[in-house]
Amino acid sequence: MKREFKELNTVVLGVSPDDVDSHQDFVSKFNLNMPLLADTDQKVCKAYGVWKDRGNGRMGVERSTFVIDTEGNLSQILRQVEPERHIDQVLAFLRGG
């Protein structure tokens, strides 16, 4: 999968409020090949509007994908994604389809 994104001149980053140790465990568990950024103060999550009330007073992240072009413009937002199912949708968008 990494090769396909590289061919499309695309960098994939994950961001979550979990700490670095948690990210290392997650990367190992799911054999991820992308960097994960620790947003432990939720500044990035709040700026992108994905830090949400999950009910019963619990806050959490709404899994989302943001496509930012080479000029730094936000070109697509996919909300409430299931990572295993939306990769093809992102690749199609990047290919212009």
Beta strands, then each sheet from edge to edge (+ up, - down):
strand 1: 14-16
strand 2: 36-38
strand 3: 51-53
strand 4: 59-61
strand 5: 64-68
strand 6: 74-79
sheet 1: 1+ 2+
sheet 2: 3+ 4-
sheet 3: 5+ 6-
end
